Structures are given as C-alpha cells and as structure tokens.
Amino acid sequence: MTDDASTPLLEPRDGLPDVVTDTDAAKAAIAAFAAADGPVAVDAERASGYRYGHRAYLIQLRRNGAGSALIDPIAVPDLTAMGAALADAEWVLHAASQDLACLAEVGMKPARLFDTELAGRLLGLPRVGLGPLVDSVLGYALEKGHSAADWSTRPLPEDWLRYAALDVELLIELRDALEERLIAAGKLDWAHEEFAAIAAAPQQEPRPDPWRRTSGLHRVRDRRRLAVVRQLWYARDELARQRDLSPGRVLPDAAIVEAALTMPTSADAMSAMPVYRGRSQRRELSRWFGAVADARALPDKELPPQTAPYDGPPPPRAWAARQPDAAARLAAARARVTAIAEAHQLPVENLLTPDTLRRAAWQPPTPPTAEAVAELFRGRGAREWQIGLTAEAVAEAFANPEPPEAASGPAPASGPAPASGSASESGDAGAPPAESPGSSA
C-alpha cells in the first residue's frame, strides 16, 4: 500500500482517555484490563535524551473489552498489580527489547509477547518502524512527531497524549495481520521462538568501562589521556545522576574528549577552552578540572589499557595476516549464511549474529561437524530454527573453506530463515554495545 492510499489516524476510536495519576484510577484500570480478554497492546515513553537513565514516563495499554489506558508511572510507580492482572495475556509490543527494562522497573513483565517489529523483520519487510508497518500492512498513517519529546514534562500536552494513545490503537490489529503473514510464510514457529527468547532474556548487566562509549574516543591515543576521559565521564555521571539529567546535557562528549586532548594544567586554562566557556560549565569548573588533575596524578599502573578487554577474536580485517585459515573459514561461512538469509528473505543478522559467526570461525569445533557447530551456536544463544538453517552449511564451509578472495557466492541451503531479537553488529570487533544508564551515546 502506498503513502497516497493510507488513511491518517488522527483520534483514538474511543476518545482520549484521562491519564491515570492516582491509586483509585489505577485500581479501576487494573480491574478493567483484568476483566477483558485477548492480547494487550503495551508501549512506554521515556525521556532518555533529557533525564538520567531510561525509566518510563508514560505507559500505554490497550485491550479489547477494556479500551485504552494512559498511566503515569511517576505518579503511580508500582504497577505490580497491573502486571499480575495481565500475567496470562500475550503482550504486543513494538521493538519489545527497548521497553521491557523500564516496564520491569514498575513491576510489569510479560510471560508471553508478540513483537511486531521483529515479526516484520522475519517477514523480510523493508521498513519495520511502527509507522511504516501500520501504513504498509493496515493502510493507516501514524503521526510520529513526538517520539523524541521530553516525556518527563508535566502536565503532558494533549497532543502528546493523543500521539501516545494512537501508538497502541492499532497494535493488536497489526499483530493479527502479521501473524497471518507469518503463517503463510511458514515462519510462525520461528517467531514464537524469537518472542520466547526475548521474554525470557535476563536483565542486561551494566557494560564494563561504560566511559569507552564516549563519542570521539578514537581520537584519544594514549593511556594518560584515556584516564582523563574516564575521570571526566564518572564525574559527569555522578552529577547527572544527582540532577536527574541526561549526561550529555550536563557535559557534552566533545568537551570530555577536548579536555583529554588538551590536558589543561590549570582551571584558568580549562576555562579558556571554547567547550568550557558556557555558564553551566564554568559553574562546575572545579569539578571538571579536578577530574583532569586526578587523572594526571594517577600512577602508570592505574591507567586504563589502550583497548578494552575483550574475550572474542580480533577484528576480521587482521585475520588474513594473522590466521589466514580463519579468514578463509569466515569468508566461506559468511557467504553461505548470507545466501540462506537471502533465500528466505531475512536480514542476515537475524539469521545468525555476526559475533556468533566470527567466534565460530576463529575457534571452530574439531572436527567441524554439523552437530558440533550446532552445539557451539546453541551455547551462544542461537535459537533452534536458526541452528537448523545454518549449522550444516557453516560446518561445510569450515570443512572446505575457499580462499577469501574466491568465496563470493555459495549455494543457498534449504529451510526457513531468520528472525532474532539480536541487534545487527556491523563493527569489526567487540561484542554488541550495551548502553549503561549514564552513558551518553
């Protein structure tokens, strides 16, 4: 369906509900949703670019028989009873992994879910954002004007609330339409495996050395300057936490990197730097220069290593020189996995994460049988449908790799293709980044 044929979705069909802001209203909403049946559409709005952390500032629900609810989790911070009322329901979310952590903070955790974004990926749809999916699958146009708004604002403007309510207005209908397509494509079982894996995933551990996520860190070339970045990052994080502000609003990453490159020797020298001339930076100048001075005073043995510790293989660009056999295995396996993904109209990263394939190619099982490769993939969290599609082809690639320059297009394997909740890993090295509450990406 084209954009010209889509119908603008402007108002919730039942009108805009009042925001739930007290215990009595919360109890009424819980009773209504407990008495209803069928899947429940769930969404959450955060203020990550404005506030510290990733907590929810509005939670939207919709269920047949209950209508829609907009809940203020700041006014009603404990929604354990709502989570219990919906314990047996399938939750329908879009890009579920983005919202599950903030929902868990208020006591809401699904036992079963349907992720419409992941369903779109499994179906090989070209655009899987909520707006494009609703448009292409259902023929309605959603307005996305407030997705990056400061949802910690109180009171929330009516047009923001309308936008939030419309985000769950058609989520159940979208789920039903995508399920029909998954059945027709023979991919519903894959989707169920993926959804179960997302629902069962443990809470992500904080990233070690979160300061290494500082934008522009690649410009910092020695350990002493890295120590400046680290000290400033933690000084900023502490202040951001105290003020409940996004770290980037307290001190931009660019200011951290410039201080590390310049290494000012006094507070006056630091205040002369363009990135520290603003009123807010001057007000905290003693804090920022103190961090620089602390880094200067560290003994060499306490300086951070130039590169982050990592238990995986080196970047693939170095393999040809260091381990040409591994480079050949990776090239051959990549070609086969890519062919399988294309044959089943799936993003290759949803079929098998690049990190899993790299690790397997660097240190393959001996001998590289399909069973051994399957067990290796299973240990890395691959789902059974992914293993069934890829293990034999990867084992063949490991057993008979072509030289990297020759491995361009192996024959596709049979079977279904991917859909995993894994994020695409396009970088050459390192595990996929996990954003810490205080990191300013």
GUPAKE-71576 format. One record per residue (C-alpha): y, x, z; residue in one letter. Coordinates in steps of 0.001 Angstrom, whole numbers, padded with zeros to 6 digits, always signed. Layout:
N
YXZa ...
***
This chain:
441
+000000+000000+000000m +003419+001390-000904t +006510+001532+001267d +008147-001059-001049d +005400-003567-000248a +005453-003086+003522s +006965-005670+005850t +009377-004414+008530p +008105-005090+012044l +011259-005912+013972l +010313-008023+017004e +007254-008396+019263p +005475-011620+018360r +005663-012906+021958d +009190-011673+022562g +010243-008615+024528l +008600-008604+027983p +010525-007720+031123d +009882-004225+032421v +007537-004140+035417v +009543-002425+038156t +008105-003686+041456d +004807-004286+043213t +004756-008069+042740d +005339-007807+038995a +002694-005084+038795a +000154-007292+040574k +000863-010129+038145a +000414-007820+035155a -002824-006421+036573i -004198-009931+037103a -003272-010970+033562a -004894-007934+031962f -007995-008220+034142a -008445-011853+033075a -008069-011045+029371a -010786-009590+027191d -011319-007207+024299g -009790-003779+023706p -006499-002851+025342v -003780-001009+023434a -002211+001765+025503v +000775+004028+024892d +003128+006123+027007a +006607+007508+026527e +007608+010860+028017r +010787+012926+028236a +009331+016369+027611s +012429+017735+025899g +014619+016581+028784y +012603+016702+032014r +010249+019204+033604y +006610+018535+032884g +005073+015761+030836h +004972+012719+033101r +005146+009208+031693a +008428+007314+031989y +007190+004104+030363l +003675+002758+029838i +002997+000070+027249q -000097-002145+027252l -001283-004997+025070r -004460-007088+025216r -005494-010332+023601n -005001-013058+026177g -002510-011045+028228a +000170-010174+025699g +002213-007021+026150s +003412-005282+029294a +006022-002571+029743l +005548-000743+033043i +007986+001673+034665d +005721+004295+036299p +008685+005791+038153i +009302+002507+039966a +005558+001750+040234v +003944+005205+040439p +000443+004137+041489d -001341+002196+038750l -004859+002831+040021t -005421-000919+040293a -004499-001381+036629m -006877+001427+035693g -009637-000297+037675a -008874-003658+036047a -009327-002045+032636l -012317+000107+033591a -014758-001765+031353d -012387-002139+028423a -012134+000071+025380e -008684+001664+025342w -006983+002008+021979v -004570+004933+021779l -002929+006897+019002h -003369+010674+019422a -005025+009998+022768a -005038+013591+023979s -001228+013518+024118q -001152+010646+026624d -004303+010928+028735l -002912+013512+031161a +000230+011537+032009c -001807+008337+032331l -004226+010060+034700a -001262+011084+036879e -000630+007410+037675v -004308+006556+038176g -005265+005332+034707m -008238+006950+032980k -010360+005300+030270p -014135+005248+030285a -014154+004401+026556r -011476+004824+023938l -010677+004476+020256f -008200+006998+018862d -006513+005618+015755t -005068+008989+014736e -008476+010654+014895l -010035+007744+013018a -007505+008326+010248g -008460+011996+010133r -012162+011175+009915l -011392+008872+007018l -009502+011637+005235g -006260+009664+005122l -003327+011827+004020p -000863+010679+006717r -002146+009842+010184v +001018+009302+012217g +001188+005835+013756l +003929+004617+011429g +002261+005782+008206p -001120+004420+009336l +000251+000988+010216v +002056+000987+006880d -000844+002112+004680s -003589+000179+006480v -001829-003003+007650l +001250-003142+005434g +003868-003166+008186y +006739-000716+008633a +007370+000537+012171l +010734+001934+013159e +010291+005391+014711k +013875+006034+015709g +013379+006615+019450h +010260+008773+019657s +012263+011821+020826a +014600+009898+023149a +015135+010709+026812d +012803+008117+028309w +013835+009096+031829s +017094+007195+031143t +017606+004225+033461r +018084+001464+032629p +016279+001834+029331l +018264+000333+026428p +016862-002870+024975e +016361-001371+021516d +014275+001426+023044w +012141-001128+024875l +011680-003080+021655r +010572+000095+019882y +008113+000824+022710a +006653-002689+022652a +006185-002531+018882l +004185+000687+019228d +001327-001330+020773v +001992-004580+018898e -000483-003887+016087l -002604-001144+017648l -005642-003395+018159i -005396-004753+014604e -005138-001172+013347l -008205-000248+015380r -010211-003099+013859d -009191-002215+010301a -010001+001468+010791l -013356+000612+012326e -014247-001390+009215e -013381+001617+007061r -015394+003958+009280l -018413+001684+008936i -018026+001550+005158a -017742+005358+005002a -020769+005910+007236g -018601+007677+009802k -018528+005298+012755l -021124+007275+014710d -019078+010446+014205w -016027+008632+015530a -017912+007412+018593h -018985+010988+019366e -015424+012212+018998e -013963+009433+021129f -016552+010018+023862a -015749+013732+023887a -012036+013030+024334i -012633+010534+027144a -014967+012943+028956a -012865+016078+028493a -011812+017706+031781p -008162+018184+032538q -006897+021278+030793q -006387+024281+033026e -002921+025852+033088p -002541+028518+030452r -002693+032079+031808p +000525+034019+031240d +002484+030954+030045p +005545+033170+029546w +003840+034596+026460r +004681+031296+024743r +008359+032264+024723t +009757+031769+021239s +010720+035109+019692g +008414+037161+021925l +007154+039048+018858h +010481+040912+018820r +009779+042445+022237v +007879+045663+021604r +007346+047444+024917d +005904+046594+028309r +009110+047035+030318r +010926+044544+028121r +007944+042212+028332l +008344+042379+032110a +011940+041192+031673v +010696+038213+029666v +008117+037437+032330r +010566+037670+035245q +013198+035569+033497l +010611+032996+032430w +009431+032452+036002y +012996+032426+037365a +013872+029769+034800r +010711+027795+035525d +011451+027669+039247e +014978+026398+038640l +013805+023893+036019a +011230+022521+038444r +013850+022175+041189q +016256+020367+038876r +013608+018369+037014d +014918+019623+033697l +013173+020893+030615s +013120+024717+030929p +014793+025103+027556g +017782+023140+028873r +018090+025499+031826v +017931+028713+029784l +017030+028896+026086p +014177+031123+024993d +016663+033029+022836a +018595+034053+025966a +015422+035379+027591i +014497+037447+024550v +018030+038801+024083e +018128+039954+027698a +014808+041735+027215a +016026+043459+024064l +019419+044402+025511t +018309+045300+029069m +021769+044827+030657p +022452+047240+033504t +024868+045021+035422s +025748+041376+035892a +029045+042026+034101d +027199+043461+031109a +024912+040452+031075m +027830+038015+031246s +029316+039697+028171a +026281+038771+026095m +027060+035705+023907p +023989+033796+025111v +025123+034139+028756y +028785+033173+028325r +028274+029448+028861g +029320+027807+032109r +025787+026948+033196s +024549+030486+032505q +027466+032093+034369r +026778+029834+037338r +023238+031228+037569e +024088+034768+036501l +022940+036345+039761s +019562+034671+039331r +019172+035850+035742w +020354+039396+036364f +018199+039557+039485g +015163+038849+037306a +016147+041657+034936v +016681+044040+037852a +013296+043116+039324d +011626+043919+036009a +013451+047249+035795r +012220+048182+039275a +008542+047465+038671l +006195+050464+038718p +004453+051112+035418d +001109+049903+036743k +002565+046428+037345e +003980+045985+033855l +002252+043357+031696p -000022+044570+028905p +001467+044538+025433q -001011+041898+024282t -002509+039006+026200a -006090+039378+027409p -008429+037510+025088y -012203+037305+025099d -012521+036461+021417g -012754+038587+018287p -009793+040480+016816p -007638+038918+014089p -009715+038409+010912p -007264+040467+008879r -008616+043532+010700a -012277+042735+010149w -012707+044275+006707a -011827+047706+008079a -013466+047395+011488r -016517+045226+010810q -016983+044596+007066p -020261+042759+007675d -018470+040297+009965a -015730+039861+007360a -018350+039010+004747a -020048+036533+007083r -016759+034824+007881l -015722+034550+004230a -019079+033104+003210a -019225+030680+006138a -015634+029541+005644r -016315+028761+002013a -019369+026690+002885r -017699+024798+005720v -014661+024110+003528t -016910+022768+000780a -018674+020462+003234i -015349+019178+004557a -014066+018518+001048e -017275+016750+000076a -016806+014360+002999h -013023+014048+002696q -012290+015536+006108l -009818+018128+007369p -011846+021306+007764v -010547+021869+011300e -012001+018510+012314n -015391+019543+010994l -015534+022853+012852l -012722+024592+014689t -011665+027913+013161p -012090+029611+016547d -015715+028490+016778t -016472+029794+013297l -014690+033102+013909r -016569+033754+017125r -019881+032938+015483a -019192+035209+012513a -018090+038080+014734w -021121+037862+017006q -023826+035830+015251p -027177+034983+016780p -030082+037223+015876t -031784+036092+013773p -029164+033636+012435p -031414+030600+012178t -030042+027084+011884a -031367+026335+015374e -029664+029386+016869a -026376+028617+015135v -026614+025004+016311a -027043+026139+019898e -024103+028515+019579l -021895+025722+018202f -023077+023365+020932r -022035+025900+023538g -018546+025945+022027r -018241+022160+022376g -019091+021076+018832a -020415+017530+018540r -023885+016761+017220e -022597+015290+013964w -020589+018450+013328q -023591+020627+014098i -025790+018542+011815g -023403+019058+008922l -022663+022737+009352t -025342+024666+011247a -027773+025146+008372e -025063+026078+005863a -023472+028561+008264v -026853+030077+009086a -027482+030591+005366e -024056+032202+004994a -024752+034567+007872f -028166+035490+006496a -026918+036049+002942n -023184+036738+003052p -021330+037606-000107e -018643+040281-000117p -015324+038741+000998p -013778+039028-002484e -016760+037253-004055a -017227+034389-001619a -014993+031769-003171s -016953+028568-003592g -020443+027913-002306p -022267+024682-002927a -021485+021796-000581p -024088+020704+001929a -025197+017120+002260s -024342+014813+005071g -021229+013381+006644p -018154+015235+007542a -015766+015876+010355p -013584+014299+012832a -012990+016032+016019s -010289+015937+018594g -009776+019653+018144s -006382+020847+017081a -006001+022880+013956s -005989+026582+014660e -004188+028274+011832s -003371+031516+013563g -005436+034644+013139d -006177+035341+016763a -006350+033757+020140g -007620+030524+021438a -005559+027407+020679p -002472+027370+022912p -002346+025019+025863a +001190+024187+026879e +001921+024617+030557s +004141+022130+032355p +007030+024530+032457g +006700+026112+029060s +009439+025538+026565s +007823+025656+023205a 
***
